Amino acid sequence: MDTEKTDRRTDHRRGGLTLRPLLQRDFAAWYKSYSSRHPSQHRHDEGQLDMSVCTEEWFVGILARHRQLAEEDGTYVYGVFHENGRHLGAVDFSTLDRDYQWGRIGYQIHNQYWGRGFGFQALQHALHIGFTELDYHRIEAHINLDNDASIRTAEKSGMQYECTRERFIYEFGEWTDNLVYYLNRVY
């Protein structure tokens, strides 16, 4: 991927949220949000995490890996920030096939911020970024069959159910089925 496209990834503000690549200065807000998570609410929620390895030096290494993945046009990670500076979660894109301008999106909001519409806002905002900045024609979300909140968020954002891929992703110690939701760019 050319560096111009990587360098264009800047702050995207909309509706009180900002989506942008993480920066070293985000460490304190990032750490505070991750360390303030509530216990797991269901199997798709990591809940509280062991943050003992998450030093600022470790964080800088993660940022370097994010930059490298973006430069390779493989993965793009955006932090989701509230206008008050709180780190609310993350959105990530993976390029599935650049010849077809086809990508996958993932989204997560820290559980202490659930129920406020941040997931929906972040996903809508991210889809716009995926089509306009990352130049995808098609964006898919791969969702576990029992992840009702993620399904509702995808549907509310205009994504359409396409199919169920059986034994698609290895997680929870087994191959799991995933629903595929998608949205195509409107020209």
DOFI-747811 format. One record per residue (C-alpha): residue number from 0; residue in three letters; chain; z, x, y. Coordinates in steps of 0.25 Angstrom, whole numbers, always signed. Last residue first. Example, Ala and Ser with C-alpha at 12.3 -4.5 7.8 and 13.67 -1.06 7.14 Angstrom:
BEGIN
<atom k="1" r="SER" c="A" pz="+29" px="+55" py="-4"/>
<atom k="0" r="ALA" c="A" pz="+31" px="+49" py="-18"/>
***
This chain:
BEGIN
<atom k="186" r="TYR" c="A" pz="-24" px="-86" py="+20"/>
<atom k="185" r="VAL" c="A" pz="-12" px="-92" py="+13"/>
<atom k="184" r="ARG" c="A" pz="-5" px="-81" py="+4"/>
<atom k="183" r="ASN" c="A" pz="-2" px="-86" py="-10"/>
<atom k="182" r="LEU" c="A" pz="+12" px="-91" py="-14"/>
<atom k="181" r="TYR" c="A" pz="+18" px="-89" py="-28"/>
<atom k="180" r="TYR" c="A" pz="+29" px="-94" py="-37"/>
<atom k="179" r="VAL" c="A" pz="+30" px="-88" py="-51"/>
<atom k="178" r="LEU" c="A" pz="+41" px="-93" py="-60"/>
<atom k="177" r="ASN" c="A" pz="+47" px="-83" py="-69"/>
<atom k="176" r="ASP" c="A" pz="+51" px="-82" py="-83"/>
<atom k="175" r="THR" c="A" pz="+61" px="-72" py="-88"/>
<atom k="174" r="TRP" c="A" pz="+60" px="-59" py="-97"/>
<atom k="173" r="GLU" c="A" pz="+74" px="-56" py="-101"/>
<atom k="172" r="GLY" c="A" pz="+86" px="-48" py="-97"/>
<atom k="171" r="PHE" c="A" pz="+89" px="-56" py="-84"/>
<atom k="170" r="GLU" c="A" pz="+76" px="-51" py="-79"/>
<atom k="169" r="TYR" c="A" pz="+62" px="-48" py="-85"/>
<atom k="168" r="ILE" c="A" pz="+51" px="-55" py="-77"/>
<atom k="167" r="PHE" c="A" pz="+40" px="-63" py="-83"/>
<atom k="166" r="ARG" c="A" pz="+44" px="-70" py="-96"/>
<atom k="165" r="GLU" c="A" pz="+36" px="-82" py="-92"/>
<atom k="164" r="ARG" c="A" pz="+29" px="-83" py="-79"/>
<atom k="163" r="THR" c="A" pz="+30" px="-97" py="-74"/>
<atom k="162" r="CYS" c="A" pz="+19" px="-101" py="-65"/>
<atom k="161" r="GLU" c="A" pz="+14" px="-104" py="-51"/>
<atom k="160" r="TYR" c="A" pz="+25" px="-110" py="-43"/>
<atom k="159" r="GLN" c="A" pz="+21" px="-110" py="-28"/>
<atom k="158" r="MET" c="A" pz="+27" px="-103" py="-16"/>
<atom k="157" r="GLY" c="A" pz="+29" px="-111" py="-4"/>
<atom k="156" r="SER" c="A" pz="+42" px="-105" py="+1"/>
<atom k="155" r="LYS" c="A" pz="+50" px="-117" py="-4"/>
<atom k="154" r="GLU" c="A" pz="+44" px="-114" py="-17"/>
<atom k="153" r="ALA" c="A" pz="+48" px="-100" py="-18"/>
<atom k="152" r="THR" c="A" pz="+62" px="-103" py="-12"/>
<atom k="151" r="ARG" c="A" pz="+64" px="-115" py="-22"/>
<atom k="150" r="ILE" c="A" pz="+60" px="-105" py="-34"/>
<atom k="149" r="SER" c="A" pz="+70" px="-94" py="-29"/>
<atom k="148" r="ALA" c="A" pz="+81" px="-104" py="-28"/>
<atom k="147" r="ASP" c="A" pz="+78" px="-110" py="-42"/>
<atom k="146" r="ASN" c="A" pz="+78" px="-97" py="-49"/>
<atom k="145" r="ASP" c="A" pz="+78" px="-103" py="-64"/>
<atom k="144" r="LEU" c="A" pz="+63" px="-100" py="-67"/>
<atom k="143" r="ASN" c="A" pz="+64" px="-85" py="-61"/>
<atom k="142" r="ILE" c="A" pz="+55" px="-83" py="-50"/>
<atom k="141" r="HIS" c="A" pz="+43" px="-74" py="-48"/>
<atom k="140" r="ALA" c="A" pz="+38" px="-76" py="-33"/>
<atom k="139" r="GLU" c="A" pz="+23" px="-73" py="-31"/>
<atom k="138" r="ILE" c="A" pz="+15" px="-69" py="-19"/>
<atom k="137" r="ARG" c="A" pz="+0" px="-71" py="-18"/>
<atom k="136" r="HIS" c="A" pz="-9" px="-65" py="-7"/>
<atom k="135" r="TYR" c="A" pz="+0" px="-53" py="-3"/>
<atom k="134" r="ASP" c="A" pz="-3" px="-46" py="+10"/>
<atom k="133" r="LEU" c="A" pz="+11" px="-39" py="+11"/>
<atom k="132" r="GLU" c="A" pz="+12" px="-42" py="+25"/>
<atom k="131" r="THR" c="A" pz="+6" px="-56" py="+26"/>
<atom k="130" r="PHE" c="A" pz="+7" px="-62" py="+13"/>
<atom k="129" r="GLY" c="A" pz="+20" px="-56" py="+8"/>
<atom k="128" r="ILE" c="A" pz="+27" px="-57" py="+22"/>
<atom k="127" r="HIS" c="A" pz="+24" px="-72" py="+22"/>
<atom k="126" r="LEU" c="A" pz="+30" px="-73" py="+8"/>
<atom k="125" r="ALA" c="A" pz="+42" px="-65" py="+13"/>
<atom k="124" r="HIS" c="A" pz="+45" px="-75" py="+25"/>
<atom k="123" r="GLN" c="A" pz="+44" px="-87" py="+15"/>
<atom k="122" r="LEU" c="A" pz="+53" px="-80" py="+5"/>
<atom k="121" r="ALA" c="A" pz="+63" px="-75" py="+15"/>
<atom k="120" r="GLN" c="A" pz="+64" px="-89" py="+21"/>
<atom k="119" r="PHE" c="A" pz="+66" px="-96" py="+8"/>
<atom k="118" r="GLY" c="A" pz="+76" px="-86" py="+3"/>
<atom k="117" r="PHE" c="A" pz="+84" px="-87" py="+16"/>
<atom k="116" r="GLY" c="A" pz="+85" px="-102" py="+15"/>
<atom k="115" r="ARG" c="A" pz="+100" px="-102" py="+17"/>
<atom k="114" r="GLY" c="A" pz="+105" px="-105" py="+3"/>
<atom k="113" r="TRP" c="A" pz="+107" px="-91" py="-1"/>
<atom k="112" r="TYR" c="A" pz="+112" px="-80" py="+8"/>
<atom k="111" r="GLN" c="A" pz="+124" px="-75" py="-1"/>
<atom k="110" r="ASN" c="A" pz="+114" px="-75" py="-12"/>
<atom k="109" r="HIS" c="A" pz="+106" px="-63" py="-6"/>
<atom k="108" r="ILE" c="A" pz="+91" px="-68" py="-5"/>
<atom k="107" r="GLN" c="A" pz="+81" px="-64" py="-14"/>
<atom k="106" r="TYR" c="A" pz="+65" px="-64" py="-14"/>
<atom k="105" r="GLY" c="A" pz="+54" px="-59" py="-23"/>
<atom k="104" r="ILE" c="A" pz="+40" px="-59" py="-20"/>
<atom k="103" r="ARG" c="A" pz="+28" px="-56" py="-29"/>
<atom k="102" r="GLY" c="A" pz="+14" px="-51" py="-24"/>
<atom k="101" r="TRP" c="A" pz="-1" px="-53" py="-25"/>
<atom k="100" r="GLN" c="A" pz="-11" px="-47" py="-16"/>
<atom k="99" r="TYR" c="A" pz="-21" px="-48" py="-28"/>
<atom k="98" r="ASP" c="A" pz="-25" px="-34" py="-27"/>
<atom k="97" r="ARG" c="A" pz="-10" px="-31" py="-23"/>
<atom k="96" r="ASP" c="A" pz="-5" px="-36" py="-36"/>
<atom k="95" r="LEU" c="A" pz="+10" px="-39" py="-39"/>
<atom k="94" r="THR" c="A" pz="+15" px="-33" py="-26"/>
<atom k="93" r="SER" c="A" pz="+30" px="-36" py="-26"/>
<atom k="92" r="PHE" c="A" pz="+37" px="-43" py="-14"/>
<atom k="91" r="ASP" c="A" pz="+52" px="-43" py="-11"/>
<atom k="90" r="VAL" c="A" pz="+61" px="-52" py="-3"/>
<atom k="89" r="ALA" c="A" pz="+75" px="-48" py="+0"/>
<atom k="88" r="GLY" c="A" pz="+89" px="-54" py="+3"/>
<atom k="87" r="LEU" c="A" pz="+97" px="-59" py="+15"/>
<atom k="86" r="HIS" c="A" pz="+100" px="-46" py="+22"/>
<atom k="85" r="ARG" c="A" pz="+108" px="-50" py="+34"/>
<atom k="84" r="GLY" c="A" pz="+103" px="-45" py="+48"/>
<atom k="83" r="ASN" c="A" pz="+106" px="-58" py="+56"/>
<atom k="82" r="GLU" c="A" pz="+91" px="-62" py="+56"/>
<atom k="81" r="HIS" c="A" pz="+93" px="-63" py="+41"/>
<atom k="80" r="PHE" c="A" pz="+86" px="-52" py="+32"/>
<atom k="79" r="VAL" c="A" pz="+77" px="-52" py="+20"/>
<atom k="78" r="GLY" c="A" pz="+74" px="-38" py="+15"/>
<atom k="77" r="TYR" c="A" pz="+60" px="-36" py="+11"/>
<atom k="76" r="VAL" c="A" pz="+55" px="-28" py="-1"/>
<atom k="75" r="TYR" c="A" pz="+40" px="-25" py="-4"/>
<atom k="74" r="THR" c="A" pz="+36" px="-21" py="-18"/>
<atom k="73" r="GLY" c="A" pz="+24" px="-14" py="-24"/>
<atom k="72" r="ASP" c="A" pz="+15" px="-11" py="-12"/>
<atom k="71" r="GLU" c="A" pz="+17" px="+4" py="-15"/>
<atom k="70" r="GLU" c="A" pz="+22" px="+6" py="+0"/>
<atom k="69" r="ALA" c="A" pz="+31" px="-7" py="-2"/>
<atom k="68" r="LEU" c="A" pz="+37" px="+0" py="-15"/>
<atom k="67" r="GLN" c="A" pz="+40" px="+13" py="-8"/>
<atom k="66" r="ARG" c="A" pz="+47" px="+6" py="+4"/>
<atom k="65" r="HIS" c="A" pz="+56" px="-2" py="-5"/>
<atom k="64" r="ARG" c="A" pz="+59" px="+10" py="-13"/>
<atom k="63" r="ALA" c="A" pz="+63" px="+17" py="+0"/>
<atom k="62" r="LEU" c="A" pz="+72" px="+5" py="+4"/>
<atom k="61" r="ILE" c="A" pz="+79" px="+6" py="-10"/>
<atom k="60" r="GLY" c="A" pz="+82" px="+21" py="-7"/>
<atom k="59" r="VAL" c="A" pz="+87" px="+18" py="+7"/>
<atom k="58" r="PHE" c="A" pz="+96" px="+7" py="+0"/>
<atom k="57" r="TRP" c="A" pz="+102" px="+18" py="-10"/>
<atom k="56" r="GLU" c="A" pz="+105" px="+27" py="+2"/>
<atom k="55" r="GLU" c="A" pz="+112" px="+15" py="+9"/>
<atom k="54" r="THR" c="A" pz="+120" px="+13" py="-3"/>
<atom k="53" r="CYS" c="A" pz="+118" px="+2" py="-13"/>
<atom k="52" r="VAL" c="A" pz="+124" px="+8" py="-26"/>
<atom k="51" r="SER" c="A" pz="+137" px="+0" py="-25"/>
<atom k="50" r="MET" c="A" pz="+130" px="-13" py="-22"/>
<atom k="49" r="ASP" c="A" pz="+133" px="-20" py="-35"/>
<atom k="48" r="LEU" c="A" pz="+127" px="-34" py="-33"/>
<atom k="47" r="GLN" c="A" pz="+132" px="-48" py="-30"/>
<atom k="46" r="GLY" c="A" pz="+122" px="-59" py="-34"/>
<atom k="45" r="GLU" c="A" pz="+110" px="-55" py="-42"/>
<atom k="44" r="ASP" c="A" pz="+105" px="-69" py="-40"/>
<atom k="43" r="HIS" c="A" pz="+94" px="-74" py="-51"/>
<atom k="42" r="ARG" c="A" pz="+105" px="-77" py="-61"/>
<atom k="41" r="HIS" c="A" pz="+113" px="-86" py="-52"/>
<atom k="40" r="GLN" c="A" pz="+123" px="-86" py="-40"/>
<atom k="39" r="SER" c="A" pz="+126" px="-71" py="-42"/>
<atom k="38" r="PRO" c="A" pz="+139" px="-67" py="-34"/>
<atom k="37" r="HIS" c="A" pz="+137" px="-67" py="-19"/>
<atom k="36" r="ARG" c="A" pz="+130" px="-56" py="-12"/>
<atom k="35" r="SER" c="A" pz="+137" px="-48" py="-1"/>
<atom k="34" r="SER" c="A" pz="+133" px="-34" py="-6"/>
<atom k="33" r="TYR" c="A" pz="+119" px="-38" py="-5"/>
<atom k="32" r="SER" c="A" pz="+120" px="-43" py="+9"/>
<atom k="31" r="LYS" c="A" pz="+128" px="-32" py="+14"/>
<atom k="30" r="TYR" c="A" pz="+120" px="-21" py="+8"/>
<atom k="29" r="TRP" c="A" pz="+107" px="-27" py="+14"/>
<atom k="28" r="ALA" c="A" pz="+113" px="-28" py="+28"/>
<atom k="27" r="ALA" c="A" pz="+119" px="-14" py="+27"/>
<atom k="26" r="PHE" c="A" pz="+106" px="-8" py="+21"/>
<atom k="25" r="ASP" c="A" pz="+97" px="-14" py="+31"/>
<atom k="24" r="ARG" c="A" pz="+96" px="-2" py="+40"/>
<atom k="23" r="GLN" c="A" pz="+89" px="+5" py="+29"/>
<atom k="22" r="LEU" c="A" pz="+77" px="-5" py="+30"/>
<atom k="21" r="LEU" c="A" pz="+74" px="-16" py="+21"/>
<atom k="20" r="PRO" c="A" pz="+59" px="-21" py="+21"/>
<atom k="19" r="ARG" c="A" pz="+58" px="-34" py="+30"/>
<atom k="18" r="LEU" c="A" pz="+61" px="-49" py="+29"/>
<atom k="17" r="THR" c="A" pz="+68" px="-55" py="+41"/>
<atom k="16" r="LEU" c="A" pz="+74" px="-68" py="+42"/>
<atom k="15" r="GLY" c="A" pz="+78" px="-78" py="+53"/>
<atom k="14" r="GLY" c="A" pz="+66" px="-87" py="+51"/>
<atom k="13" r="ARG" c="A" pz="+56" px="-75" py="+51"/>
<atom k="12" r="ARG" c="A" pz="+56" px="-60" py="+53"/>
<atom k="11" r="HIS" c="A" pz="+48" px="-50" py="+45"/>
<atom k="10" r="ASP" c="A" pz="+52" px="-36" py="+48"/>
<atom k="9" r="THR" c="A" pz="+42" px="-26" py="+44"/>
<atom k="8" r="ARG" c="A" pz="+33" px="-23" py="+32"/>
<atom k="7" r="ARG" c="A" pz="+21" px="-17" py="+40"/>
<atom k="6" r="ASP" c="A" pz="+24" px="-3" py="+36"/>
<atom k="5" r="THR" c="A" pz="+21" px="-6" py="+21"/>
<atom k="4" r="LYS" c="A" pz="+7" px="-12" py="+25"/>
<atom k="3" r="GLU" c="A" pz="+4" px="+0" py="+34"/>
<atom k="2" r="THR" c="A" pz="+9" px="+9" py="+23"/>
<atom k="1" r="ASP" c="A" pz="-3" px="+5" py="+14"/>
<atom k="0" r="MET" c="A" pz="+0" px="+0" py="+0"/>
***
